[in-house]
Amino acid sequence: VWQADDTNAYILTNAHVIRGSQFVSVAFNDGRQVTGHVMGADEFSDVGLIRVPDTRATGLPMANPESLKPGQPVFAIGAPLGLSWSVTAGIISAVNRTEMDQNHPLMPFIQTDAAVNPGNSGGPLFDAEGRVVGINTQILSTSGTAFIGIALAIPIGYATSVGQVLKERGQLERGWMGVTAQTVTPDLAPSFPGARVGNAVVAGVDPKGPAASMLAPGDVVAGIDGKPFHGGAPELAWRGALAGPGHTIHLKVLKRHGADTGEPVTVAITLSDVPKANKDTVKAPAASEGTPLAGERLTPQQAEALHLKSTDPLPMMLTQLPAWARRAGLATGDVVLDVDGVEQPSDAEMRRALFGNGAAAFLIIRNGRQGFIAVPRQNP
């Protein structure tokens, strides 16, 4: 139970648990069984909300999401394989696991080794003080069903934010900035003046999106609506999604280019509806194992397929890489838009950027997605 008032209790669960249902049966641990009404379910976050006409239930205490640390003891409650009110114990293995689920790529999952099995979905994950830290949602397994020590939970802060929207509106109409971003890591931070680990660096801007004339790749978002934030790209995306279309958010931005380079400016962006995904791609050339790093300019047709602006020269596509550059994360077929602030660099400029100390920030497009990669420099 998330919230309760004089007439109703509100229960958070997974959207996939109540998918397709208007009414569900809710059993309490004192033996009562009542009919609950599904107020809404958001497939993108996998959060659902049920309203139960009950005056005896009380809301559970919620943990501070920012207090979660790896190694912290946690307890999962659910009905694994139909065994009601089962409790399992473990620890938080990791937080902010955004790479774990392609269906929910921006959800910063909590990873735990507390045993979770089919039937645990939608149940709470508690800390040692009895506060809810998350909603158990899925397991990662080689077989797909057998628990091997890796379970994921939706952080309670995200779940309650979605729940509040579902309670008020019945559905979550996500706001869209038209920006792709990534979290500033210790490797990337030195390449962006003023950036702190946990900020978000803009990797791409949709030319038809709300932020098209206000943000550019390499800009760093350091605050939202007057407050600093350290949740990186997931928090930036979720804050926009929860605000909804038509809402204006104010971002504190450290510009990478222009007169305000490295200085904070405030940018107001009015969000729009999320457009349909565009899946255009460009086929990479056959890889060469030779060195040194080299590339070839995109053709106008390739640039158009990637929805890139017409520039002179056009960006380079990497055609061969030394082994150490591949280990750092670059790949043949990557389209390089920028290296350390140099736009549309030549292969010679890319090679020069890779020698010295520290790391070079490559802004690339791969499989239709745009982002930065920090590539460690080599000493000549």
Summary of the structure (lengths in Angstrom):
residues: 380
radius of gyration: 23.4
end to end distance: 61.4
largest distance: 73.5
contacts: 1198
relative contact order: 0.10
helix: 14%
strand: 37%
